[in-house]
Amino acid sequence: TFINQNKIIAMTGSTSSAVAVALNKFAEREKILYLAAISGSNDTTGKDCVRYGFRQCFYGETAANAIGPVLVKAYGKGKKAAFMTPDYTYGHTTTKSVNDYLTQKGGWVQVTNQVSPLGTQDFSQYLTNIANSGADVIVNVNWGRDAVLSVQQAKQFGLTPKMKMVIPYQIPFLAKEAGPELMEGVYAATDFWWTLEDKFPLAKMFVEAFDKKYGYKPEWGAENGYMQFAIWARMVSEAGTFYPPDVIKQYEKGETFPSMVGDVRFRAEDHQLIRPVIIVRGKAPKDMRNKEDFWEVLDVVPGEPLMQKPDAFGCKLGDYT
């Protein structure tokens, strides 16, 4: 295989948790490190966790516990929510986490959960059901192009802005693709936003270097990919070897180190980075300072209180060798 022939010692990639979970299993079998790229499912460091897999980014549970209080405060208790859920591991686990928070802590009611296959282009049947549900708020968990199309079509159907749109797990480039007019006033939870350069020195260095090279501000997919590799390089340097079991044990020491979102550390029990979740709200076009100033950062929520207990989602790490 490519991996054996080229003596691969680490791999990264995924913008889908279905891919991340499959690569977790592959990494475990081949005993090579897998640094998940974008993966928002609780399962990636939950029931599908592996000794050879690590995740930097936020995920369904931490997104829910970060944005939940913001939504209850902004919209009040006892609201009716319509969920839009993509039919795979990310969608189902994120919807469950967000709904659990809103029902248990805010007295909200899920009046409908519209589950659509990944790659849906026409959301009319789902939006019709939402229109007839009596919902106050649309919680849109869709990913990638599905998110862009469902946001645009919700507006075309006249559902928004009468119903409030919420994006509990923000998609890179969503505001750019859907347009700031549709994101105005929309609350979202995210991994990173470039204006954090004003708060964190490492973020400033990254944003400037990225902008210089690519001619635009980095979205959180770039931050996440860079962080995963920078952290791995740090662990390799400190372990003094590329030998995966030794590198894994270096991660598992759980030492605190600086990052683009402040001080962070890995949790040994499930290989999840303990890191803040960023709460943002879409800016009105008239308030944008430049063409990429889509989101206002409202809060940087500390990560540890947002996380479930390490074994709550069924994580059992495998062997080192």
N, C-alpha and C positions, 0 to 999 in steps of 0.2 A: 504493500500500500504506500501511498504518498508519505504517510507519517513515518513508517519504518525506513523507507528508502532515504528520506531526508533527515532522519534522526530528529524529529520535532520534539521540543521539550516543553512548549507551551503553545496554546492556541486561544484565539479570541473570536468574537463574532456573534451575531444574532440580533435581530430587532423584534423577534417573536419569541415568546416564552416557550412555545411548542418546540422551537428549534433549540433553545437553551436547555430545556429538560432532556432532549435527545442527546445533545452534546455533553451534558453532565454524565449521562450513562456511558457514552462513548469514551469520555476521558477516564472514567473509572476503570473501564475494561482495558484500555490501552496504557493506563498509568502515566498519562501526561496531564499537565495542568490545563484546566479550562478556565479562562477569565471571561465570564459571561459579559456580553456587551449589554444592549438594552434588554431587560427582562423584568416585567412588573408582576409576574405571578408570585403568590405566596409559596407555591410549591417548589420554586427553584432552590430556595434554601429551607424549604419545609419538607414535605414528604418525599420529594425527589432530590434532596440534597445528597452530595457525595463528598468523600474525602478530597477528591482532586478538583473540586469546583469552588470558585469564589465569586461573590457578587459585591460590587461597589454600590450600585444604584439603589434608590428607594423602591418600594414595592407596594402592593395593594394595601396591606395592613398599616404600614407607616403613613401612606398617603391618606387613608381613611381617618386615622387618628389625628393627623395634622389638619386636614381640611374640615373635618366634622364640626369641631367647635366654631370655626369661622362661619360655616353655613347656618348653624343653629342661631348664632348671634346675629347674622345679617338678615335672615329670613324668618326667624322665630321658631317656636316649637309647634309641633302638631301639623306640620306641612305634609302635603301629598306629593310623593316623588314617583316619576316615571323613569325607569332605567333603560338605557340602550346598551346591550351587552354583546360583544363579539363572541361567537361560539367556540371558545377554546380556553385553555387553562388560565391565561391572563385575565380574560373577560370574566369568567365565572368566579375566580377567587377575589378579584378586585371588587366586583359588584357585591359579593357576600360581605366583605370587610366594611365597605362604605354603608351598606344597608344595615348591618349589625350596629354600627355606631349610631346612625341617625334614628333608628327605631328605639334602641336602648337608652341613648343619652338625650335624644331630642323629641321623642314621642312622634316621630314622623311615621308615615304609612307608605309602604311601597304599593301603589295602586296598579302598576303594571311593570313587567320586566320583558322588554322586547329583545329577544335573542335572534341575532342575524348571523349568517355565515360570513367568515372572513372573505373580503373581496366583493361584498354586496355593492351594487352601484345605484340601485333604485330603492330608496328607503320609504317609498310612499305607503306601503301597507303597514309598516311599523309606526310611521308618523300619524297615520289615520287612527290607529289604535290608541296612540298617546293623546291625540286630539279629543278622543271620546272618553278618556280616562278620568278627566277632572283634575289632572295633576297641576300643581303650582310650579314645580321645578322639574326640569329634565336633567338627569344625571347621565351624562354621555361618556361611557367607558370605551367606546369604539377606538380603534387604533389606526394610525397611518392614514391612507387615503379614505378609508371608511369614515374616519372622524371628520375629515374635511367635507366630504359629500353629505354626511348626515347633518352637520352644522349648517351647511348652505341650504339643504332641502328643508330643514326645520324652519328657516326664515322664509323660504319660498311658500311653504304651506301656511304661513302666518301664525305658527306656534310661538316663535320668539319675535319680539321681546316680551310678549304677554306672559308666556311661561319663561321662567329664568333658566338659562343654560348653565350647567356646571360641568367642568372638566376635571374629575378627581385625579387623573393621571395624565399630565400634560404631554402632548405629542410634539417632538421637535418640528419646527417649521409650520405648526398649525396656524398661527396668526398670519404669517406671511402668505400661506396658501388660501386660507378662508377669507382673509381680509380683516383689517382692524375694526371695520364697522360692525362685523359680526362678533368680534371678541370684546367689544367695549363693555365694561362692567362684569365680565365673566370671571368667576373665581376658578383658580386652578392650583393644583399642587404639582411641584416639579423638582427636579434634581439640581438645577442650576439655571441662573439667568445672568447674562453678561454684565448687567449693572452692579452685580456683586463685586465687581472690580473696585468699587468705592469702599468696600468693607474688608476685603481679604487681599493681601499683597500677592499671593500666588495666583489668585483669579486675575488680577490686573496683568501680571506677567503673561499668563496664558492668553487672555483676550487680545492683548497687543500683538503677541507673536502670531496668533492665528489670523487676526485681521490683516496683518502685514503680508502673510503668505497667501491667503485665499481671497482677500478683498471683501470679507463680510464678517459679522460677529458670530462667534461660535454658539450653536444651540447645545442643548444638554447631551445629545448623542456624542458630540465631539469631546465635551468635557469628560463624559463617562469613559469613552474609549481611551483617552489620554490618561486619566486617573488610574484605570485598571493596569495599564502598562507601566506607568511611573511607580505605582505601588509594588508591582511585581519586581521591577528593577531594584527597588529599595530592599525588598526581601532577599533577593538573590545576592545583593552586595553584602547584606548583613549576615547571611548564612555562609557566604564565602564559597558557594557552589551552585551549580545549576541542577543538581540532583533533586528531583521532585520531592521525595519524602522529607529531605532536610529543609527545602524551601517551604513546604507545607507547615512544618513545625515552627518555622520562623513566623509565619502568619499567625499561628495558633498561640504564640506568646502574648498576643493581644496588646502589644506596645502602642502607645499613643504617638501619632506623628501628624505634622501639619498637612493641610490639603487646600484645595480651592474653596472649600466651604468651612474652613476652620479645622480644629483638631479632631481627629477621627481615630478609630481603632477597630480591629476585627474581633468578632465574637468567635471564640474557639469552637463552641459547641455546634455551630451551624454554618460557619464561614460567611456570615453576613457582616458587611461593614456597618458599624454604628456611626451614623451620619445624619446631619439635619435634613429636614424636608423644607423646601422653600415654598411659601405661599405667595401667589401672585394674583393680580387682577388686571384684566385687559384695559388698556388706556383708550380714551376717546381719541379719534384721529387728530383733533385740534390740540390735544395735550402732548402729542408725540414730539420729542425734541429733535428726532431725526427719523429716517425711514425704517430704522430697526428698533425703535424704542416702543415696542408693542406692549410690554408688561411692566406694571409697577410692582416692586417687591414689597409685600406687606409685612412679612415675618420670616425669620429663619428659626424654625422650630427644632429644638434639641432632639436628637434621634432616640436616645435610650428609652425615654418614657413612652415612645410611640410603638415600641416593638413588643411582640408577643414573647412569652417565655420560650427559651430555645427549643423545648420539646413539644410545644403546643400544637405545631402543625406536622408532627410525626417525623422530624428529622432524625435519622440515624446514619451517621457518617460511616463509611466503610473502612477497609484496612489501608495501611500505608503501602504495603507491597503485595 
